[in-house]
């Protein structure tokens, strides 16, 4: 029985078998062993090969950049490509690693998000009204409270004066009544008025053309229509 690479006898020797081919330890190291990213030495048979990203480490080399404790079986954080144990991360980086929702430490691998300068467990970042997790969905801020889109519509959204549906995005206000931008129309031609000039007559909005045709008086000097124009953006 010989090493498939160097042909030396493997009788009474340790060897590694890969895909039914046998290698002595030296040949296996030269051909297949990964180099540790930290110390640049080969990770040989009998040593644990830790993989992080696309890099490989000895167990003892995969350590906190401050206290040097091995992170092989511990929670850790990464900042600027440097690894820290949970304690050193808080002390060295000046980061509060406590979730404001439950006051528990955020662990590596847990789903989390950032809001208001703090980091939260994803399950702790909840709507103030319904207490359901907001996650990465849209939400509204009201008096420092977080309100999910559904609760905002139900409790706070204004109702459109045209279609009577809640206004969840931007809208316009006319005569103390809110409208969807697409619902705020000229009373005569029904073209949208949001973002364009319009004139009010008897409490109704009209575009310039329709107002001129229906209501405006003509100037005795230039014979052009006289209209009081509103600008709305």
C-alpha positions in Angstrom: 0.0 0.0 0.0 1.6 3.2 -1.2 0.9 7.0 -1.2 -0.6 7.8 -4.6 1.5 10.9 -4.8 5.0 10.1 -3.6 4.8 6.3 -3.9 6.2 5.8 -0.4 4.9 2.8 1.6 2.1 3.5 4.0 2.6 0.3 6.0 2.4 1.2 9.7 1.9 4.9 8.8 -1.0 7.3 9.2 -2.6 8.2 5.9 -5.6 10.0 4.5 -8.0 8.4 2.0 -9.7 10.7 -0.5 -12.0 9.4 -3.2 -10.5 6.0 -2.8 -6.9 7.3 -3.1 -4.5 7.2 -0.2 -2.1 9.9 0.7 0.7 10.1 3.3 0.2 13.0 5.7 2.9 15.1 4.1 1.5 14.8 0.6 -2.0 15.4 1.8 -0.8 18.6 3.6 1.0 19.8 0.5 -1.9 19.1 -1.9 -5.1 19.8 0.1 -4.5 21.5 3.5 -5.7 25.1 3.7 -3.5 27.8 5.0 -4.7 29.7 8.1 -5.5 33.3 7.3 -4.1 34.5 10.7 -0.8 32.7 11.0 -0.3 31.5 7.4 0.5 28.0 8.6 -1.1 24.9 7.1 -4.1 23.4 8.9 -3.1 19.8 9.0 -4.8 16.5 9.8 -5.9 16.4 13.4 -6.4 20.2 13.6 -9.8 21.8 13.3 -10.3 23.8 10.2 -12.7 26.8 10.8 -14.2 28.4 7.8 -15.4 32.0 7.9 -16.4 33.7 4.7 -14.0 32.3 2.2 -11.1 32.1 4.6 -9.8 29.3 6.9 -8.4 29.5 10.4 -6.9 27.3 13.1 -9.3 27.1 16.0 -7.0 29.0 18.3 -6.3 31.6 15.6 -9.9 32.5 15.1 -9.9 34.8 18.1 -11.1 38.2 19.4 -8.9 41.0 18.2 -8.7 42.4 21.7 -8.7 39.7 24.4 -7.5 36.9 22.0 -10.1 34.4 23.3 -11.0 31.8 20.7 -14.3 32.5 19.1 -14.8 29.0 17.7 -17.8 28.3 19.9 -18.7 31.8 21.0 -20.9 34.7 19.9 -18.9 37.4 18.1 -19.3 40.6 16.2 -17.4 42.0 13.2 -16.6 45.6 12.6 -14.2 47.0 10.0 -13.3 43.3 9.2 -12.1 42.8 12.8 -13.6 40.2 15.1 -14.7 40.9 18.6 -16.2 38.8 21.4 -19.5 40.3 22.7 -17.8 42.0 25.7 -14.9 43.5 23.8 -17.3 44.7 21.1 -19.2 46.8 23.5 -16.2 48.1 25.4 -13.9 48.7 22.4 -16.3 49.9 19.8 -18.6 51.9 22.0 -21.6 50.1 20.8 -24.6 49.3 23.0 -25.2 45.7 22.1 -28.4 45.5 24.1 -31.8 45.4 22.4 -34.0 48.2 23.7 -37.1 46.0 23.3 -36.1 43.2 25.7 -32.9 44.5 27.3 -31.1 41.3 26.2 -27.7 41.1 24.4 -27.9 40.7 20.7 -26.2 37.5 19.7 -24.3 36.7 16.5 -26.6 35.1 14.0 -29.8 36.5 15.4 -31.9 38.6 13.0 -31.6 42.2 13.9 -32.2 45.7 12.6 -31.1 49.3 13.3 -33.5 52.1 14.1 -33.0 55.4 16.0 -29.4 54.7 16.7 -30.1 51.4 18.4 -30.0 47.8 17.3 -33.1 45.6 17.9 -34.0 42.0 17.7 -36.2 41.7 14.7 -38.9 40.2 16.8 -38.7 43.0 19.4 -39.2 45.8 16.9 -43.0 45.9 17.1 -45.9 48.1 16.3 -46.9 50.1 19.4 -50.6 49.5 18.6 -51.0 45.9 17.6 -47.7 44.6 19.1 -46.9 42.7 15.9 -43.3 42.7 14.6 -42.7 45.3 12.0 -39.5 43.7 10.5 -38.5 45.4 7.3 -42.0 46.5 6.3 -43.1 50.1 6.0 -44.1 51.9 9.2 -44.9 55.3 10.5 -43.5 57.3 13.5 -46.0 59.1 15.7 -44.8 60.9 18.8 -41.7 58.5 19.0 -44.0 55.5 18.7 -43.7 52.9 15.9 -46.9 52.2 14.1 -47.3 49.6 11.3 -48.9 50.6 8.0 -52.2 48.7 8.8 -52.6 50.3 12.2 -51.7 53.8 10.8 -54.4 53.4 8.2 -57.0 52.2 10.8 -56.2 54.8 13.5 -54.6 57.8 11.9 -55.0 58.1 8.2 -57.2 60.7 6.7 -60.1 59.7 4.4 -60.1 61.0 0.8 -63.0 63.4 0.1 -63.5 61.9 -3.3 -63.2 58.1 -3.0 -63.6 57.8 0.8 -60.6 55.5 1.0 -57.7 56.2 3.5 -54.8 58.2 2.3 -51.6 56.3 3.1 -49.2 58.3 1.0 -48.9 61.9 0.0 -52.2 63.8 -0.6 -53.6 67.3 -1.0 -55.8 69.4 1.2 -58.5 71.7 -0.2 -61.2 73.5 1.8 -60.0 71.6 4.9 -60.7 68.3 3.1 -57.9 65.7 2.2 -57.7 64.1 -1.2 -55.5 61.5 -2.9 -53.5 63.3 -5.5 -55.2 61.3 -8.2 -58.6 62.1 -6.8 -58.2 65.9 -6.7 -59.7 66.8 -10.1 -61.1 69.8 -12.0 -64.8 69.9 -11.4 -65.4 70.3 -15.1 -62.9 68.4 -17.2 -61.9 65.9 -14.4 -58.1 66.4 -15.1 -55.9 66.1 -12.0 -55.0 69.4 -10.3 -52.3 68.3 -7.9 -49.1 70.2 -8.8 -50.8 72.6 -11.2 -52.5 76.0 -11.0 -56.3 76.1 -10.4 -59.1 78.4 -9.3 -61.9 78.0 -6.8 -65.5 78.8 -7.7 -68.4 78.1 -5.3 -66.2 75.9 -3.2 -65.2 73.8 -6.3 -61.7 73.6 -7.9 -61.3 74.3 -11.6 -58.3 74.2 -13.9 -57.4 77.5 -15.6 -58.9 76.6 -18.9 -62.3 75.5 -17.5 -62.6 78.4 -15.2 -61.8 80.9 -18.0 -64.5 79.3 -20.2 -67.1 79.1 -17.5 -66.7 82.0 -15.1 -63.9 84.5 -15.9 -64.7 88.0 -17.0 -62.8 89.5 -19.9 -60.4 92.4 -19.4 -61.7 95.5 -21.1 -58.2 96.4 -22.1 -56.7 93.2 -23.5 -59.9 91.2 -23.8 -58.2 88.2 -22.0 -59.9 86.3 -19.2 -59.3 87.5 -15.6 -58.9 84.5 -13.2 -57.8 84.3 -9.6 -55.2 81.5 -9.7 -54.3 79.2 -6.9 -50.9 77.5 -6.9 -50.8 74.0 -5.3 -47.6 71.8 -5.0 
